[in-house]
Amino acid sequence: MKAKCAICGKEEEITKLNKSYKKLLANPNAVHVCEICSLKLSNQASRQNDILKKK
């Protein structure tokens, strides 16, 4: 099954090992975020939290 990342638009093959597989199987219109974008967002959020905690 192929899915397109909602953030970067990269198309990737989704296998049974991917954590989005069950969600996309149940609902093919569900939003998919690729691993790279997911890590970037997580990193940005933790940096933002660190900045807010220092204030």
C-alpha positions as CSV (number, residue, x, y, z in Angstrom):
1,M,0.0,0.0,0.0
2,K,1.3,3.5,-0.8
3,A,0.6,6.6,1.2
4,K,1.5,10.2,0.8
5,C,2.9,12.3,3.7
6,A,0.6,15.1,4.7
7,I,3.5,17.4,5.4
8,C,6.2,16.9,2.8
9,G,4.2,15.1,0.1
10,K,6.6,12.2,-0.2
11,E,5.0,8.9,-1.3
12,E,6.2,5.8,0.5
13,E,5.3,2.2,0.6
14,I,3.6,1.2,3.8
15,T,4.2,-2.3,5.0
16,K,2.6,-4.3,7.8
17,L,5.6,-3.2,10.0
18,N,4.7,0.5,9.7
19,K,2.8,2.0,12.6
20,S,0.4,3.7,10.2
21,Y,-0.5,0.5,8.4
22,K,-3.6,-0.5,10.5
23,K,-4.9,3.0,10.5
24,L,-4.6,3.4,6.8
25,L,-6.0,-0.1,6.2
26,A,-9.1,0.8,8.2
27,N,-9.5,4.2,6.6
28,P,-7.6,4.9,3.3
29,N,-8.3,8.6,3.7
30,A,-6.6,8.9,7.0
31,V,-3.7,11.4,7.4
32,H,-0.2,9.9,7.1
33,V,3.0,11.6,8.4
34,C,6.3,10.0,7.3
35,E,9.0,9.0,9.8
36,I,11.3,11.9,8.9
37,C,8.5,14.6,9.3
38,S,7.4,12.9,12.5
39,L,10.9,13.1,14.0
40,K,11.3,16.8,12.8
41,L,8.0,17.8,14.5
42,S,8.9,15.9,17.7
43,N,12.3,17.7,17.8
44,Q,10.8,21.1,17.2
45,A,8.1,20.6,19.8
46,S,10.6,19.5,22.5
47,R,12.9,22.5,21.6
48,Q,9.9,24.8,21.9
49,N,9.0,23.3,25.3
50,D,12.5,23.9,26.5
51,I,12.4,27.5,25.5
52,L,9.0,28.0,27.2
53,K,10.3,26.4,30.4
54,K,13.3,28.7,30.6
55,K,11.0,31.8,30.7
